[in-house]
Amino acid sequence: MLLSTWLTFMLASWAISFSPGAGALSAMTSGLRHGFARGYWNTAGLILGIMFQLAVVGIGLGTLLAASETAFAAVKYAGVAYLVYLGWRQFRAEAAPVSLEGGAPARESRRALVLRGFLINASNPKGTVFLLAVVPQFIDATRPLAAQYLAIAGTMALTDTVAMAFYTLLAAKVLRLMRSPVHIRWMNRAFGMLFMAAGVLLACFRRGH
């Protein structure tokens, strides 16, 4: 990959990573509930989910997913169901007192946070279709493909690591300021409704949009 091509992709990747979406909501929810240190484990899962999506596109399954109405619908509605489930769970979460040391008491293990992040990104067919539309523009078919995909994967992992740190830290800092159980309860409801809204938007997504 030429340096000029990589720099262009780097700029696009920053824009993609900081764009509000299910990943950003997941990062903020984790920061809200667990503080930065524990909540940031969710980012590892989000990045693994992106790498999975990129691998799907790289080996050609993304093309099959985009071409098959049945496969696309199956993956899409699995993602919708998971987002709505997360939203309903967050909406009903009890308001827990906030400690001075680092956010809300742990309710999810690090493994659970990683798995949640992975499932959110890996089950989003919109991400696959998006990568199918964007990634080929930066691939030179006359050069070794593996090295180019590694460069793209590393760039996306870097920008997402920074972007999700920002969202997680933002929510964790807000949590420190909102110590009242009433405030935390309303924040849980707000994030829960946003997750469910993200699920509805994904349900409305059509290929080619």
C-alpha positions as CSV (number, residue, x, y, z in Angstrom):
1,M,0.0,0.0,0.0
2,L,1.4,3.4,-1.0
3,L,2.0,5.9,1.8
4,S,-0.5,8.4,0.2
5,T,-3.1,5.7,0.0
6,W,-2.5,4.7,3.6
7,L,-2.7,8.3,4.8
8,T,-6.1,8.8,3.0
9,F,-7.4,5.6,4.7
10,M,-6.1,6.8,8.0
11,L,-8.2,9.9,7.8
12,A,-11.2,7.9,6.7
13,S,-10.7,5.5,9.6
14,W,-10.6,8.3,12.2
15,A,-13.9,9.6,10.8
16,I,-15.4,6.1,10.9
17,S,-14.2,5.3,14.5
18,F,-15.5,8.6,15.9
19,S,-18.9,8.3,14.2
20,P,-21.7,7.7,16.7
21,G,-23.0,4.2,16.5
22,A,-23.6,0.9,18.3
23,G,-19.9,0.6,19.2
24,A,-19.8,4.1,20.7
25,L,-23.0,3.4,22.6
26,S,-21.5,0.2,24.0
27,A,-18.3,2.0,25.0
28,M,-20.2,4.7,26.8
29,T,-22.5,2.2,28.5
30,S,-19.5,0.3,29.8
31,G,-17.9,3.5,31.1
32,L,-21.1,4.5,32.7
33,R,-21.6,1.2,34.5
34,H,-18.0,0.2,35.3
35,G,-15.8,3.2,35.1
36,F,-12.9,3.5,32.7
37,A,-10.5,0.8,33.9
38,R,-13.0,-2.1,33.7
39,G,-15.3,-0.6,31.1
40,Y,-12.5,-0.2,28.6
41,W,-12.3,-4.0,28.2
42,N,-15.4,-3.7,26.1
43,T,-13.2,-2.0,23.5
44,A,-11.1,-5.1,23.1
45,G,-14.3,-6.9,22.0
46,L,-15.4,-4.1,19.7
47,I,-12.0,-4.3,17.9
48,L,-12.1,-8.1,17.7
49,G,-15.6,-7.7,16.1
50,I,-14.2,-5.3,13.5
51,M,-11.3,-7.6,12.8
52,F,-13.9,-10.4,12.3
53,Q,-15.8,-8.2,9.9
54,L,-12.7,-7.3,8.0
55,A,-11.7,-11.0,7.7
56,V,-15.2,-11.8,6.4
57,V,-14.8,-9.2,3.7
58,G,-11.2,-10.2,3.0
59,I,-12.0,-13.9,2.3
60,G,-15.0,-13.0,0.2
61,L,-17.9,-14.0,2.5
62,G,-18.9,-10.4,2.7
63,T,-19.8,-10.5,-1.0
64,L,-22.0,-13.6,-0.4
65,L,-23.6,-11.8,2.5
66,A,-24.4,-8.8,0.4
67,A,-25.7,-10.9,-2.4
68,S,-27.9,-13.3,-0.4
69,E,-31.1,-11.8,0.9
70,T,-31.6,-14.7,3.3
71,A,-28.1,-14.6,4.8
72,F,-28.2,-10.9,5.0
73,A,-31.6,-10.9,6.8
74,A,-30.6,-13.7,9.2
75,V,-27.4,-11.8,10.3
76,K,-29.2,-8.4,10.4
77,Y,-32.1,-9.5,12.6
78,A,-29.7,-11.4,14.9
79,G,-27.9,-8.1,15.4
80,V,-31.2,-6.3,15.9
81,A,-32.3,-8.7,18.5
82,Y,-29.0,-8.4,20.4
83,L,-29.1,-4.6,20.4
84,V,-32.7,-4.5,21.6
85,Y,-31.8,-7.1,24.3
86,L,-28.9,-4.9,25.5
87,G,-31.1,-1.9,25.4
88,W,-33.9,-3.5,27.5
89,R,-31.3,-4.9,30.0
90,Q,-29.7,-1.4,30.3
91,F,-33.1,0.3,30.6
92,R,-34.1,-2.0,33.5
93,A,-30.7,-1.8,35.3
94,E,-30.9,-0.7,38.9
95,A,-29.2,2.5,40.0
96,A,-26.1,1.4,41.9
97,P,-24.1,3.8,44.1
98,V,-20.9,5.1,42.7
99,S,-17.6,4.6,44.4
100,L,-14.9,7.2,44.6
101,E,-12.3,4.9,43.2
102,G,-13.6,4.2,39.8
103,G,-17.3,4.1,38.7
104,A,-20.1,1.7,39.4
105,P,-19.5,-1.6,41.1
106,A,-18.6,-4.4,38.7
107,R,-21.6,-6.2,37.2
108,E,-20.0,-7.8,34.3
109,S,-16.7,-9.7,34.1
110,R,-14.0,-8.6,31.8
111,R,-14.7,-11.6,29.6
112,A,-18.4,-10.7,29.4
113,L,-17.5,-7.1,28.4
114,V,-15.2,-8.4,25.7
115,L,-17.8,-10.8,24.4
116,R,-20.5,-8.1,24.4
117,G,-18.3,-5.8,22.4
118,F,-17.4,-8.5,19.9
119,L,-21.0,-9.6,19.4
120,I,-22.1,-6.0,18.8
121,N,-19.7,-5.4,15.9
122,A,-19.5,-8.9,14.6
123,S,-23.3,-9.2,14.2
124,N,-23.8,-6.0,12.3
125,P,-24.1,-6.7,8.6
126,K,-24.2,-3.0,8.0
127,G,-20.5,-3.0,9.0
128,T,-19.8,-5.7,6.4
129,V,-21.6,-3.9,3.6
130,F,-19.8,-0.7,4.6
131,L,-16.4,-2.4,4.6
132,L,-17.2,-3.9,1.2
133,A,-17.9,-0.4,-0.1
134,V,-14.9,1.3,1.5
135,V,-12.0,-1.2,1.7
136,P,-11.7,-2.1,-2.0
137,Q,-11.1,1.6,-2.8
138,F,-7.8,1.4,-0.9
139,I,-6.7,-2.1,-2.2
140,D,-4.2,-2.4,-5.1
141,A,-4.8,-5.7,-6.7
142,T,-1.3,-5.7,-8.3
143,R,0.3,-5.8,-4.8
144,P,0.3,-8.5,-2.1
145,L,-3.1,-8.4,-0.5
146,A,-2.2,-9.8,2.9
147,A,0.1,-6.9,3.7
148,Q,-2.5,-4.4,2.6
149,Y,-5.2,-6.0,4.7
150,L,-2.9,-6.1,7.7
151,A,-2.2,-2.4,7.2
152,I,-5.9,-1.7,7.1
153,A,-6.6,-3.9,10.1
154,G,-3.9,-2.2,12.1
155,T,-5.1,1.3,11.2
156,M,-8.7,0.5,12.1
157,A,-7.6,-1.1,15.4
158,L,-5.5,2.0,16.3
159,T,-8.2,4.5,15.5
160,D,-10.9,2.5,17.3
161,T,-8.7,2.1,20.4
162,V,-8.4,5.9,20.7
163,A,-12.1,6.6,19.8
164,M,-13.5,4.1,22.2
165,A,-11.2,5.3,24.9
166,F,-12.6,8.7,24.4
167,Y,-16.2,7.5,24.6
168,T,-15.5,5.2,27.6
169,L,-13.7,8.0,29.5
170,L,-16.4,10.5,28.7
171,A,-19.1,8.3,30.2
172,A,-16.9,7.4,33.2
173,K,-16.3,11.1,34.0
174,V,-20.0,11.8,33.7
175,L,-20.7,9.0,36.0
176,R,-18.5,10.5,38.7
177,L,-20.5,13.7,38.5
178,M,-23.9,11.9,38.7
179,R,-23.8,10.2,42.0
180,S,-27.5,10.3,42.7
181,P,-29.3,7.0,42.2
182,V,-32.1,9.0,40.4
183,H,-29.5,10.4,37.9
184,I,-28.0,7.0,37.3
185,R,-31.4,5.4,36.8
186,W,-32.3,8.0,34.1
187,M,-28.9,7.6,32.5
188,N,-29.5,3.8,32.3
189,R,-32.9,4.4,30.7
190,A,-31.4,6.9,28.2
191,F,-28.7,4.5,27.1
192,G,-31.1,1.7,27.0
193,M,-33.5,3.6,24.7
194,L,-30.5,4.6,22.5
195,F,-29.5,0.9,22.1
196,M,-33.1,0.0,21.2
197,A,-33.2,2.8,18.7
198,A,-29.9,1.6,17.2
199,G,-31.6,-1.8,16.8
200,V,-34.6,-0.2,15.1
201,L,-32.3,1.7,12.7
202,L,-30.4,-1.5,11.9
203,A,-33.8,-3.2,11.2
204,C,-34.6,-0.5,8.7
205,F,-31.2,-0.8,7.0
206,R,-31.3,-2.0,3.4
207,R,-28.5,-3.1,1.2
208,G,-27.2,-0.3,-1.1
209,H,-28.1,2.4,1.4
